[in-house]
Amino acid sequence: MKKSNVYTFTGDKGTTSLVGGKRVPKTDVRLEAYGTVDELNTQIGFLLSLPDIDNMNRKLLHFAQNKLFVIGSYLATDISFTELREASKMKDEDIKRIEQRIDEMDEVLPPLNAFILPGGTPAASAAHICRTVCRRAERRICDVAATHKVDENILRFVNRLSDYFFVLARFNNIENKQDEFFWNKSC
């Protein structure tokens, strides 16, 4: 069996194909959006490599990685040119699953009365990085939505996911008896 080539030469002149074959410049807003989603997925992979992530959150992080592929596929499909595949659709229950885990973790957290500085355990620090990359992905998806139709569940999912990373960072610090550091307004 012949091994597939990683390189195809088709992008050598600054264009790439969307799902369905339509070629667009590599500067297209869609590529920036799904590239940032891919970057987020990579950061989640790093977060998962750290030892102090509990099993419930490991499962949710793997779920989120799979759903980010759904989002990437959605963003890589020009629905005015190609019919959207079923596997590229986000469902309400996908968002509810994240909300449920946020609520479960938030129940054990102390009230938040000040801005938190990112940091703490290695996993909490990595979760904060995921949060900021997720927020950037959300902004890039909003850029796409300014000129192309974007399912609101895509934006809802990414918004909730960034909330999840914030709560996960706090939860991981508390579970590992790591103090949270708060913004010192007098600095």
C-alpha positions as CSV (number, residue, x, y, z in Angstrom):
1,M,0.0,0.0,0.0
2,K,1.3,3.4,-1.0
3,K,1.8,5.9,1.9
4,S,-0.1,9.1,1.4
5,N,1.9,12.2,1.0
6,V,1.8,14.9,3.6
7,Y,2.7,17.5,1.0
8,T,0.5,18.0,-2.0
9,F,2.1,21.1,-3.6
10,T,-1.5,22.6,-4.1
11,G,-0.9,25.3,-1.4
12,D,2.5,26.5,-2.7
13,K,1.0,29.6,-4.2
14,G,-0.9,30.8,-1.2
15,T,-4.3,29.2,-1.7
16,T,-5.9,26.2,-0.1
17,S,-9.1,24.2,-0.5
18,L,-12.2,24.4,1.6
19,V,-14.4,21.3,2.1
20,G,-15.9,20.7,-1.3
21,G,-12.9,21.9,-3.2
22,K,-13.4,25.6,-3.4
23,R,-10.0,27.4,-3.4
24,V,-9.5,30.4,-1.2
25,P,-6.4,32.5,-0.3
26,K,-4.6,31.4,2.9
27,T,-5.4,34.8,4.2
28,D,-9.1,34.1,4.1
29,V,-10.9,34.8,7.4
30,R,-12.1,31.2,7.6
31,L,-8.6,29.9,7.7
32,E,-7.6,32.2,10.5
33,A,-10.6,31.1,12.4
34,Y,-10.2,27.3,12.0
35,G,-6.4,27.7,12.4
36,T,-7.0,29.3,15.8
37,V,-9.4,26.5,16.7
38,D,-6.7,24.0,15.7
39,E,-4.2,26.0,17.9
40,L,-6.7,25.7,20.8
41,N,-7.0,22.0,20.2
42,T,-3.2,21.7,20.5
43,Q,-3.2,23.6,23.7
44,I,-5.8,21.3,25.1
45,G,-3.6,18.4,24.1
46,F,-0.8,19.9,26.2
47,L,-3.2,20.5,29.1
48,L,-4.1,16.8,28.9
49,S,-0.4,15.8,29.1
50,L,-0.2,17.3,32.6
51,P,-0.8,14.8,35.5
52,D,-3.0,16.9,37.8
53,I,-6.2,16.8,35.7
54,D,-9.0,14.6,37.2
55,N,-10.8,12.0,35.2
56,M,-14.1,14.0,34.8
57,N,-12.2,16.9,33.3
58,R,-10.0,14.6,31.1
59,K,-13.2,13.2,29.6
60,L,-14.6,16.7,29.0
61,L,-11.4,17.9,27.5
62,H,-11.4,14.9,25.1
63,F,-15.0,15.7,24.3
64,A,-14.0,19.4,23.6
65,Q,-11.2,18.3,21.3
66,N,-13.6,16.3,19.2
67,K,-16.1,19.1,19.1
68,L,-13.4,21.5,18.0
69,F,-12.9,19.3,15.0
70,V,-16.6,19.7,14.3
71,I,-16.2,23.5,14.5
72,G,-13.1,23.4,12.2
73,S,-15.0,21.3,9.7
74,Y,-18.0,23.8,9.9
75,L,-15.7,26.8,9.4
76,A,-13.9,25.0,6.5
77,T,-17.2,24.5,4.6
78,D,-18.5,27.3,2.5
79,I,-22.2,26.4,2.8
80,S,-23.1,28.7,-0.1
81,F,-21.0,26.3,-2.3
82,T,-21.1,22.9,-0.4
83,E,-23.8,21.2,1.7
84,L,-22.8,21.0,5.3
85,R,-22.2,17.4,6.5
86,E,-24.0,16.1,9.6
87,A,-20.7,15.6,11.4
88,S,-20.1,19.4,11.1
89,K,-23.1,20.4,13.1
90,M,-23.0,21.5,16.8
91,K,-26.0,20.5,18.9
92,D,-27.6,22.1,22.0
93,E,-26.6,19.1,24.2
94,D,-23.0,19.7,23.3
95,I,-23.2,23.1,25.0
96,K,-25.2,21.8,27.9
97,R,-22.5,19.2,28.6
98,I,-20.0,22.0,29.1
99,E,-22.4,24.0,31.2
100,Q,-23.1,21.0,33.5
101,R,-19.4,20.5,34.2
102,I,-18.9,24.2,34.9
103,D,-21.7,24.1,37.4
104,E,-20.4,20.9,39.1
105,M,-16.9,22.5,39.5
106,D,-18.3,25.9,40.5
107,E,-20.2,24.4,43.4
108,V,-17.0,23.7,45.3
109,L,-15.2,27.0,44.5
110,P,-15.1,29.9,46.9
111,P,-17.0,33.0,45.7
112,L,-15.1,35.3,43.4
113,N,-14.7,38.8,44.6
114,A,-11.7,40.0,42.6
115,F,-9.9,39.5,39.3
116,I,-7.7,36.4,39.3
117,L,-4.1,36.5,37.9
118,P,-3.5,33.5,35.6
119,G,-1.3,30.9,37.2
120,G,-1.0,28.3,40.0
121,T,-0.5,24.7,39.2
122,P,0.9,23.7,35.8
123,A,-2.6,22.5,34.8
124,A,-4.3,25.7,36.0
125,S,-1.7,27.8,34.1
126,A,-2.3,25.7,30.9
127,A,-6.1,26.1,31.4
128,H,-5.6,29.8,31.4
129,I,-3.6,29.6,28.2
130,C,-6.5,27.5,26.7
131,R,-8.9,30.2,27.9
132,T,-7.1,33.0,26.1
133,V,-6.6,31.1,22.9
134,C,-10.3,30.1,23.1
135,R,-11.3,33.8,23.4
136,R,-9.2,34.6,20.3
137,A,-10.8,31.7,18.4
138,E,-14.2,33.2,19.4
139,R,-13.1,36.6,18.0
140,R,-11.9,35.0,14.8
141,I,-15.2,33.1,14.4
142,C,-17.1,36.4,14.9
143,D,-15.0,37.8,12.1
144,V,-16.3,34.9,9.9
145,A,-19.8,35.6,11.1
146,A,-19.6,39.2,9.9
147,T,-19.5,38.0,6.3
148,H,-20.7,34.4,6.3
149,K,-23.5,32.5,8.0
150,V,-22.3,30.9,11.3
151,D,-24.5,28.7,13.4
152,E,-25.1,30.3,16.7
153,N,-24.3,27.0,18.5
154,I,-20.8,27.3,17.3
155,L,-20.4,30.7,19.0
156,R,-22.2,29.5,22.1
157,F,-20.0,26.4,22.4
158,V,-16.8,28.4,22.1
159,N,-18.0,31.0,24.5
160,R,-18.9,28.3,27.1
161,L,-15.6,26.5,26.5
162,S,-13.7,29.6,27.5
163,D,-15.8,29.9,30.6
164,Y,-15.0,26.2,31.3
165,F,-11.3,26.8,31.1
166,F,-11.5,29.7,33.6
167,V,-13.5,27.6,36.1
168,L,-11.2,24.6,35.4
169,A,-8.1,26.7,36.3
170,R,-9.7,27.8,39.6
171,F,-11.0,24.2,40.3
172,N,-7.5,22.7,39.7
173,N,-5.8,25.2,42.0
174,I,-8.3,24.6,44.8
175,E,-8.3,20.8,44.4
176,N,-4.5,20.9,44.6
177,K,-4.4,23.3,47.5
178,Q,-2.8,26.0,45.5
179,D,-3.6,29.6,46.5
180,E,-5.2,31.8,43.9
181,F,-3.5,35.1,43.2
182,F,-5.7,38.2,42.9
183,W,-5.0,41.4,41.1
184,N,-3.5,43.9,43.4
185,K,-5.0,47.2,42.3
186,S,-2.4,49.2,44.2
187,C,0.6,48.0,42.1
